[in-house]
Each structure stands twice: as C-alpha cells, then as structure tokens.
Amino acid sequence: MGSFFGWFGSIFTMVFWILILVGLLRLIQWLGNQGKMSGRQTLASASETPIDILKKRYARGDLAKEQYEAMKRDLE
C-alpha cells in the first residue's frame, strides 16, 4: 500500500512539473505573438498615406463632405 502512494506521488509530481513547463512555454509563445502583432500594426500605419487616413475618417463619418473636400484639396 505504501509503494502505491509513493508511485502516485512521483507521477503527480512529474505531471505537475510538465504542466508548469507547458504553461511557461505557452506564455512565452503568447508574448512573442503579441510583439509580432504590434509590429504589424506599426508597419501598416507607416504605409498609410494622409489621403488614406482622410478617406477613412470621411467613411467613418468624422468629417462632413465640405471638410473632406477642403482637406483633400490641401493635401493634393
């Protein structure tokens, strides 16, 4: 009976450490993906022209048609 609990304790300890290791690896993977996503967003923002930004603002309804046309003339 004593050896059963000894084996169970050893297996439980091994499973515990494997779960800890898997959790740490997942955390590292998640953090790595976060950095890649923010880098992609920065690259996308850097490639946008002022006209593209103006068009998006007009499409969202942030600007009236007159404001949009005046700003577009200023940028061209």
C-alpha positions as CSV (number, residue, x, y, z in Angstrom):
1,M,0.0,0.0,0.0
2,G,2.8,2.4,0.8
3,S,4.5,1.9,-2.6
4,F,1.3,2.8,-4.4
5,F,1.2,6.2,-2.8
6,G,4.9,6.5,-3.5
7,W,4.4,5.9,-7.2
8,F,1.3,8.1,-7.3
9,G,3.2,10.9,-5.6
10,S,6.0,10.6,-8.1
11,I,3.6,10.6,-11.1
12,F,1.7,13.5,-9.7
13,T,4.9,15.5,-9.2
14,M,6.0,14.7,-12.7
15,V,2.6,15.7,-14.2
16,F,2.7,18.9,-12.1
17,W,6.1,20.0,-13.5
18,I,5.1,19.1,-17.0
19,L,2.0,21.3,-16.7
20,I,4.2,24.1,-15.3
21,L,6.6,23.8,-18.2
22,V,3.8,23.7,-20.8
23,G,2.2,26.8,-19.2
24,L,5.5,28.7,-19.3
25,L,6.1,27.7,-23.0
26,R,2.5,28.9,-23.9
27,L,3.1,32.2,-22.1
28,I,6.4,32.8,-24.0
29,Q,4.6,31.9,-27.2
30,W,1.8,34.3,-26.4
31,L,4.1,37.1,-25.5
32,G,6.0,36.5,-28.8
33,N,2.9,36.7,-30.8
34,Q,1.9,40.0,-29.1
35,G,5.1,41.6,-30.2
36,K,4.6,40.4,-33.8
37,M,1.1,41.8,-33.9
38,S,2.1,45.2,-32.6
39,G,4.9,45.3,-35.2
40,R,2.4,44.5,-38.0
41,Q,0.2,47.3,-36.9
42,T,3.1,49.8,-36.8
43,L,4.1,48.8,-40.4
44,A,0.5,49.1,-41.6
45,S,0.2,52.6,-40.0
46,A,3.5,53.7,-41.5
47,S,2.5,52.7,-45.1
48,E,-0.8,54.7,-44.9
49,T,-0.8,58.0,-46.7
50,P,-2.5,61.1,-45.4
51,I,-5.1,60.7,-48.1
52,D,-5.9,57.2,-46.9
53,I,-6.4,58.4,-43.4
54,L,-8.6,61.2,-44.6
55,K,-10.7,58.8,-46.6
56,K,-11.1,56.5,-43.6
57,R,-12.2,59.5,-41.4
58,Y,-14.7,60.5,-44.0
59,A,-16.0,57.0,-44.3
60,R,-16.4,56.8,-40.5
61,G,-18.4,60.0,-40.5
62,D,-15.9,62.0,-38.6
63,L,-15.9,64.7,-41.4
64,A,-18.6,66.5,-43.3
65,K,-18.3,66.4,-47.1
66,E,-17.2,70.1,-47.2
67,Q,-14.4,69.4,-44.6
68,Y,-13.3,66.3,-46.5
69,E,-13.1,68.1,-49.8
70,A,-11.3,71.1,-48.3
71,M,-8.7,68.9,-46.6
72,K,-8.3,66.7,-49.7
73,R,-7.5,69.9,-51.8
74,D,-5.0,70.9,-49.1
75,L,-3.2,67.6,-49.3
76,E,-3.1,67.3,-53.1
